Amino acid sequence: MSRPRVLVTGATGFIAGHCVKELLENGYAVRGTVRDIARADVGHLMETAGGSLELVEASLDDDAGWDAAVAGCTFVWHLASPVPAGVPRDENDIIQPAVDGTLRVLGAAARGGVARVLMASSIDAIVRGHADNTPTRTEADWSVVERSAPYPKSKTLAERAAWDFVATRNLELVAVNPGLVVGPLLHKEQKTSMEVIRLLLSRKLPAVPRISFSIVDVRDVAAALRLATEAPGAAGNRYILGTEPLWMGDIARILKTTFGPRGYRVPTRRLPYWVMWLNARVDRVVRLALDYHAIPLRLELNKAQRELGWKPRPAEESIVAAAESLIRHNIVPV
């Protein structure tokens, strides 16, 4: 009996690499999309896959290749999406490819007879832009795009477009909405989601901004996607993936406890807002963080555990694993 085939979009990405590994270890056949096979950094994927991974070319900004990519696939895991390192000069530079790319993938899936699409969205499609930040947010909530920064806006609009699309098609959709994704790198790459840990560990910050994060391990995101693929009742659902929110100062203290004795001078003093505001005028990364200053995350985290049997690692374990990986790949100096 042939194994179910899963198409993983954006196969060279941080989350995607772990998804390929998760699928292969659980008996699935895997096909991954890359923008350009000749130029793609896929050595780590082939090492993980042991030669059993098929790669095809397809890009979010082009119709070509998507029908061939989904051919023969039972499931699609749509992971590819632009992630800016800072505030883009034009928000449409990330919104347009996120929305149009999602619709290209879903269109090909519908034409190709795919049973279910699993979409990696974000808690940024749930928690941003609300006038009142006191309620605990659930999967029923949506970010308010009119008051959201470009990246949350892109995730919200792309996910909404996906739900609107499947509402009139015979195609199942599941969205997972992870928090800040950290964990071990499969190869040397600088991922935006790991910047918090890199900046703290390499002492690139003089002090710590007051920003709240819900940490989720990249390996647990992959496991949740597999569980949502296999659970018949998951279709039509969104699932928040995360652990109890931590302030950036809490993350700094975890790093200092583990890595301070090894010579890493991790800052733990709080960075005043006015300092952030001044730096944001010249630094696009700081400008991105400014939108999240002092906004507490309050999340209902039980749905994925209750309905999928998902069991996330403790945040501390994921933070330490991410830091060890950054050191091992010389992204943070030893």
Secondary structure, DSSP 8 states (H G I E B T S, - for coil): ----EEEESSTTSHHHHHHHHHHHHTT-EEEEEES-TTT---HHHHHHHTT-EEEEE--TT-STTHHHHHTT-SEEEE------SS--SSTHHHHHHHHHHHHHHHHHHHHTT-SEEEEE--GGGTSSS-S---S-B-TT----GGGS-HHHHHHHHHHHHHHHHHTTSS-EEEEEEESEEE---SSS---GGGHHHHHHHTT--SSB--BEE-EEEHHHHHHHHHHHHH-GGGTT-EEEE--S-EEHHHHHHHHHHHHGGGT-----SB--HHHHHHHHTT-HHHHHHHTTBT----B---HHHHHH------HHHHHHHHHHHHHHTTSS--
